[in-house]
Amino acid sequence: MSFLNKAGTIVIDATLTDTGRKYMADGNFTIAKFALGDDEIDYSLISTTIPGHAGTPTLINASTTPLFEAFSQQNANINYGLMDHERKDLLYIPILKINDKLENSALPQTGALEPAHTKGGEIYYLSVNDETTSKLKDSIGWQSAHILESNVSEKTKLIIESGIDLSPTGSYNTSAGTPDPISGKRTAADREAFILQTELLDSAVYIYCDNRFFTSVLIPAGESKFSSARGSSKVNFETLNPATSISEPRYIENFSTFYAPTIDNLVYETGTNSSDLDISVVCGPRGSALAINLVVDNMLTSKSTGTTNYKYSAYGTSNTSLLGGSNKFDYIDTALYIEGATTSARLMIPIRIIRYAGT
């Protein structure tokens, strides 16, 4: 469903999904509930100010903002639905953030495969085999240590944190040099008050990935640790194991759903010389953490001497000098979606599946 602005008149445009058409054909179609989303709104266009800070917010012009049309695919219009919580005293809602501060953290790359810290990140590269990883290393050197490799249960991982954070950069200070109101609340007591007592702990997440390209998702064992206290840290995600595949909820057509328990995020601010912001990207009360790697379909993982699977040309690009030079690669761009089981906080991670194709 969407809203259409026709000559100043707002019209609701509703399109039934295949399931809805089936119910209508059977005479059993009844609207039982609805959801609202704002996927088409780019909030980076809004210049906002924190209460108490100087400055006037610049708002989006609602009359000129383009809106999506209605589509029949399930959840095609609402990938980031608006959330509804029964409690009316919630001031802050947790978000999901990718940790880029640890030794084994995967880092997003630009088209030139430079680290995101240097030049705005675009996509996470996922090598399909060790030959590809070696060729990427020849091209980008040390940065290859932060590129994912399919079905590797150790080394580089996508590390996700859940918590309350107003800072997109993981910095304690705003651009004005004044701390955000919630940023300083990073102690164990703050976690108890803002996360646990408000029942906003994501003790598990749903992971959605395209089953045309991925067969499994790897996650940590229960013995994993993500904590810090008195200047020392314990960050160990152990050996990753396959997550549990479930049939529901279905997120997008062709996407499989995996259920992944998280571990407690016990990284705390402990005083003047606290190093918690060297470990965590959440500037505020922290809830949980998770490490992820992906298993690419075996049909896509052959080495350069093998046969190139048709999916590279059907869904991506094949035999191209992606990085310059003589090395050629096949690649497919897709996305990984993560949703908090309790808060419904969502995160979309762009993934580039890449294979060395030869010279």
C-alpha positions as CSV (number, residue, x, y, z in Angstrom):
1,M,0.0,0.0,0.0
2,S,1.2,3.6,-0.7
3,F,0.0,7.1,-0.8
4,L,-0.3,8.9,-4.2
5,N,-0.5,12.6,-4.6
6,K,-2.7,13.3,-7.6
7,A,-3.3,17.0,-8.3
8,G,-3.3,17.8,-4.6
9,T,-5.6,14.9,-3.7
10,I,-4.1,12.1,-1.5
11,V,-5.1,8.7,-2.8
12,I,-4.4,5.4,-1.0
13,D,-3.1,2.8,-3.5
14,A,-3.4,-0.8,-2.3
15,T,-2.1,-3.9,-4.1
16,L,-2.7,-7.4,-2.8
17,T,0.1,-9.9,-2.5
18,D,-0.2,-13.4,-4.0
19,T,-1.3,-14.6,-0.6
20,G,-3.9,-11.9,-0.4
21,R,-5.3,-12.7,-3.8
22,K,-5.6,-16.3,-2.8
23,Y,-7.6,-15.4,0.3
24,M,-9.8,-13.1,-1.8
25,A,-10.4,-15.8,-4.4
26,D,-11.5,-18.1,-1.6
27,G,-13.8,-15.5,-0.1
28,N,-11.8,-15.3,3.1
29,F,-10.0,-12.0,2.7
30,T,-10.2,-9.9,5.9
31,I,-7.8,-7.1,7.0
32,A,-6.7,-8.0,10.5
33,K,-3.8,-5.7,11.0
34,F,-1.6,-3.2,9.2
35,A,2.0,-1.9,9.4
36,L,3.6,1.4,8.6
37,G,7.0,2.1,7.2
38,D,9.2,5.0,6.0
39,D,11.7,3.2,3.7
40,E,11.6,6.0,1.1
41,I,12.6,8.7,3.5
42,D,16.3,9.6,3.6
43,Y,16.8,11.0,7.1
44,S,20.3,12.2,6.3
45,L,18.6,15.1,4.5
46,I,17.3,16.4,7.9
47,S,19.7,18.6,9.9
48,T,18.5,18.1,13.4
49,T,19.7,19.5,16.8
50,I,19.8,17.8,20.2
51,P,17.6,19.5,22.8
52,G,19.5,22.2,24.5
53,H,22.0,22.6,21.6
54,A,22.2,25.7,19.4
55,G,20.9,25.6,15.9
56,T,17.6,25.3,13.9
57,P,16.6,22.0,12.4
58,T,16.2,21.8,8.6
59,L,13.2,19.5,7.8
60,I,12.4,17.5,4.7
61,N,9.8,19.0,2.4
62,A,7.0,16.4,2.6
63,S,5.3,17.7,-0.5
64,T,8.3,17.0,-2.7
65,T,9.6,13.7,-1.2
66,P,9.0,10.9,-3.7
67,L,7.0,7.9,-2.3
68,F,7.2,4.2,-3.4
69,E,4.4,2.8,-5.3
70,A,2.5,-0.3,-4.0
71,F,4.1,-3.6,-4.9
72,S,2.6,-7.1,-4.7
73,Q,5.7,-8.8,-3.3
74,Q,5.6,-9.6,0.4
75,N,7.3,-6.8,2.4
76,A,8.5,-5.1,-0.7
77,N,7.5,-1.7,0.6
78,I,8.4,-2.1,4.3
79,N,11.9,-3.3,5.0
80,Y,12.2,-0.9,7.9
81,G,8.8,-0.8,9.6
82,L,7.8,1.6,12.3
83,M,7.9,0.0,15.7
84,D,5.1,0.1,18.3
85,H,6.0,-0.6,22.0
86,E,3.4,-1.0,24.7
87,R,5.4,1.0,27.2
88,K,4.8,4.7,26.9
89,D,7.8,5.8,29.1
90,L,10.5,4.8,26.7
91,L,12.8,7.7,25.8
92,Y,15.4,5.7,23.8
93,I,15.2,2.6,21.6
94,P,18.2,0.3,20.9
95,I,19.7,0.1,17.4
96,L,22.0,-2.4,15.7
97,K,25.5,-1.2,14.7
98,I,28.4,-2.9,13.0
99,N,31.6,-3.0,15.1
100,D,34.6,-1.8,13.1
101,K,37.0,-1.5,16.0
102,L,38.2,-5.0,16.7
103,E,41.1,-6.9,15.2
104,N,38.8,-9.4,13.5
105,S,36.2,-6.9,12.5
106,A,35.1,-6.9,8.8
107,L,35.4,-3.5,7.3
108,P,33.4,-2.0,4.4
109,Q,35.2,-1.2,1.2
110,T,34.9,1.4,-1.4
111,G,35.1,0.8,-5.2
112,A,38.9,1.1,-4.8
113,L,38.9,-1.3,-1.9
114,E,40.1,1.3,0.6
115,P,39.2,1.1,4.2
116,A,36.0,3.0,5.2
117,H,37.8,5.0,7.8
118,T,39.8,6.6,4.9
119,K,37.1,6.9,2.3
120,G,33.4,6.4,2.8
121,G,32.6,2.7,2.9
122,E,30.2,1.2,0.5
123,I,30.1,-2.6,0.7
124,Y,31.4,-5.7,2.5
125,Y,33.5,-8.0,0.3
126,L,32.9,-11.8,0.8
127,S,35.6,-14.0,-0.9
128,V,34.3,-17.4,-2.0
129,N,37.6,-19.3,-1.6
130,D,41.2,-18.9,-0.4
131,E,42.5,-18.3,-4.0
132,T,40.3,-15.2,-4.2
133,T,41.4,-14.0,-0.8
134,S,45.0,-14.4,-1.9
135,K,44.4,-12.4,-5.1
136,L,42.6,-9.7,-3.1
137,K,45.6,-9.6,-0.8
138,D,47.9,-9.0,-3.8
139,S,45.7,-6.0,-4.8
140,I,45.0,-4.4,-1.4
141,G,47.7,-5.7,1.0
142,W,46.9,-5.5,4.7
143,Q,43.3,-4.5,4.2
144,S,42.5,-8.1,3.0
145,A,42.6,-9.1,6.7
146,H,39.3,-7.4,7.1
147,I,37.5,-9.1,4.2
148,L,35.2,-12.0,4.9
149,E,35.8,-15.4,3.4
150,S,33.0,-17.9,2.9
151,N,32.6,-20.7,5.5
152,V,35.6,-19.6,7.7
153,S,34.7,-20.2,11.3
154,E,37.5,-18.0,12.7
155,K,39.3,-14.8,11.7
156,T,37.3,-12.0,10.1
157,K,33.7,-11.6,11.1
158,L,30.8,-9.2,10.9
159,I,30.4,-8.1,14.5
160,I,27.1,-6.6,15.4
161,E,26.2,-4.7,18.6
162,S,22.8,-3.8,20.0
163,G,22.5,-0.7,22.2
164,I,21.2,2.9,22.7
165,D,23.4,5.2,20.6
166,L,22.8,8.7,19.2
167,S,26.2,8.9,17.6
168,P,26.6,7.5,14.0
169,T,30.4,7.6,14.3
170,G,30.8,5.8,17.6
171,S,32.3,9.0,19.0
172,Y,31.5,10.3,22.5
173,N,31.3,13.9,21.3
174,T,29.0,15.5,18.8
175,S,30.4,17.8,16.1
176,A,29.8,20.7,18.4
177,G,32.0,19.1,21.1
178,T,29.2,18.5,23.5
179,P,28.3,15.0,24.7
180,D,25.0,13.5,23.6
181,P,22.7,13.0,26.6
182,I,22.8,9.2,26.5
183,S,26.4,8.9,25.4
184,G,27.9,9.0,28.9
185,K,25.6,6.3,30.3
186,R,27.8,3.2,29.6
187,T,28.1,1.5,33.0
188,A,26.6,-1.7,34.2
189,A,23.9,0.3,36.1
190,D,22.9,2.1,32.9
191,R,22.6,-1.2,31.0
192,E,20.3,-2.4,33.8
193,A,18.2,0.7,33.8
194,F,17.9,1.5,30.1
195,I,18.1,-2.0,28.5
196,L,17.1,-4.8,31.0
197,Q,14.5,-3.0,33.1
198,T,12.8,-1.7,30.0
199,E,12.8,-5.2,28.4
200,L,14.7,-4.0,25.4
201,L,17.4,-6.7,25.3
202,D,17.7,-8.4,22.0
203,S,18.7,-11.8,23.3
204,A,18.4,-13.1,19.7
205,V,18.2,-11.8,16.2
206,Y,16.7,-13.0,12.9
207,I,19.2,-13.1,10.0
208,Y,17.8,-12.9,6.5
209,C,20.0,-13.8,3.4
210,D,19.4,-14.7,-0.2
211,N,19.1,-18.5,-0.5
212,R,20.1,-18.3,-4.2
213,F,23.6,-17.5,-3.0
214,F,23.9,-18.6,0.6
215,T,23.3,-21.9,2.3
216,S,24.0,-21.1,5.9
217,V,25.0,-18.4,8.4
218,L,27.7,-19.0,11.0
219,I,27.3,-17.6,14.6
220,P,29.2,-17.9,17.9
221,A,28.8,-20.6,20.5
222,G,27.3,-19.9,23.9
223,E,30.7,-19.7,25.6
224,S,31.7,-16.5,23.7
225,K,32.5,-13.3,25.6
226,F,32.2,-9.7,24.8
227,S,33.1,-7.7,28.0
228,S,35.5,-5.3,29.6
229,A,36.2,-4.3,33.2
230,R,38.9,-2.3,35.0
231,G,40.9,-1.7,31.8
232,S,41.0,-5.3,30.6
233,S,38.7,-6.8,27.9
234,K,37.5,-10.3,27.1
235,V,36.4,-10.5,23.4
236,N,36.3,-14.0,22.2
237,F,33.6,-15.3,19.8
238,E,35.0,-18.8,19.8
239,T,34.6,-21.0,16.7
240,L,31.5,-20.0,14.7
241,N,28.8,-22.7,14.1
242,P,25.8,-22.9,11.8
243,A,22.7,-20.9,12.9
244,T,19.3,-22.5,13.1
245,S,17.3,-22.2,9.9
246,I,13.6,-21.5,10.4
247,S,10.6,-21.1,8.0
248,E,9.1,-18.0,9.5
249,P,9.0,-15.0,9.5
250,R,9.6,-14.7,5.8
251,Y,11.3,-11.5,5.0
252,I,11.7,-11.1,1.3
253,E,11.1,-13.4,-1.6
254,N,14.1,-15.9,-2.1
255,F,15.4,-15.0,1.4
256,S,15.9,-17.6,4.1
257,T,15.6,-16.9,7.8
258,F,18.0,-17.9,10.5
259,Y,17.6,-17.6,14.3
260,A,20.7,-16.5,16.1
261,P,21.0,-16.2,19.9
262,T,23.2,-13.2,20.9
263,I,25.7,-12.9,23.8
264,D,25.6,-10.2,26.5
265,N,27.4,-7.0,25.7
266,L,29.2,-6.4,29.0
267,V,31.6,-3.7,27.8
268,Y,31.4,-0.9,30.4
269,E,32.8,2.5,31.1
270,T,34.7,2.2,34.3
271,G,36.4,5.5,35.0
272,T,38.7,8.2,33.7
273,N,40.9,5.9,31.7
274,S,38.2,3.5,30.5
275,S,38.9,1.9,27.2
276,D,35.3,0.8,26.5
277,L,35.1,3.1,23.3
278,D,38.1,1.3,21.9
279,I,36.1,-1.9,22.0
280,S,32.5,-1.0,21.4
281,V,30.9,1.3,18.8
282,V,27.8,1.9,21.0
283,C,28.1,5.2,22.8
284,G,25.5,4.5,25.5
285,P,23.9,1.6,27.3
286,R,24.8,-1.7,25.6
287,G,22.6,-4.7,25.3
288,S,24.0,-7.7,23.3
289,A,26.5,-8.6,20.6
290,L,26.9,-11.1,17.8
291,A,29.5,-12.3,15.3
292,I,28.5,-13.5,11.8
293,N,30.0,-15.1,8.8
294,L,28.3,-16.5,5.7
295,V,28.5,-19.8,3.8
296,V,28.3,-19.3,0.0
297,D,26.6,-21.9,-2.2
298,N,29.2,-24.4,-3.3
299,M,28.2,-23.8,-7.0
300,L,29.7,-20.3,-6.6
301,T,33.0,-21.2,-4.9
302,S,34.9,-23.0,-7.7
303,K,38.5,-21.8,-8.2
304,S,39.6,-20.1,-11.4
305,T,40.4,-23.4,-13.1
306,G,36.8,-24.6,-12.5
307,T,33.6,-23.7,-14.3
308,T,32.0,-20.2,-13.7
309,N,28.5,-20.7,-12.5
310,Y,25.8,-19.1,-14.5
311,K,24.5,-17.1,-11.5
312,Y,27.4,-14.7,-11.7
313,S,26.3,-13.5,-15.1
314,A,22.6,-13.8,-14.4
315,Y,22.6,-11.9,-11.1
316,G,25.9,-10.0,-11.2
317,T,29.0,-9.4,-13.3
318,S,31.5,-12.0,-14.6
319,N,35.1,-11.9,-15.8
320,T,35.7,-8.2,-15.2
321,S,38.8,-6.3,-14.1
322,L,37.1,-5.0,-11.0
323,L,40.3,-3.7,-9.3
324,G,42.3,-2.8,-12.4
325,G,45.3,-4.8,-13.6
326,S,45.2,-8.2,-15.2
327,N,43.2,-10.1,-12.5
328,K,39.6,-10.6,-13.4
329,F,36.8,-11.4,-11.0
330,D,33.2,-12.5,-10.9
331,Y,30.9,-10.9,-8.3
332,I,27.3,-10.6,-7.2
333,D,25.9,-7.8,-5.0
334,T,23.3,-8.7,-2.5
335,A,22.3,-7.8,1.1
336,L,22.1,-9.3,4.5
337,Y,19.3,-8.2,6.8
338,I,19.4,-8.5,10.6
339,E,16.4,-7.9,12.9
340,G,16.3,-7.8,16.7
341,A,13.9,-10.4,18.0
342,T,12.8,-8.2,20.9
343,T,13.1,-4.6,19.6
344,S,12.6,-5.2,15.9
345,A,15.6,-2.9,15.3
346,R,16.9,-3.6,11.8
347,L,20.2,-3.4,10.0
348,M,20.9,-3.9,6.2
349,I,24.4,-4.9,5.3
350,P,25.5,-4.7,1.6
351,I,27.5,-7.8,0.6
352,R,29.6,-8.4,-2.5
353,I,30.2,-12.1,-3.2
354,I,33.5,-12.1,-5.2
355,R,35.4,-14.9,-7.0
356,Y,38.8,-14.8,-8.8
357,A,38.1,-15.8,-12.4
358,G,41.7,-15.7,-13.8
359,T,43.8,-13.3,-15.9
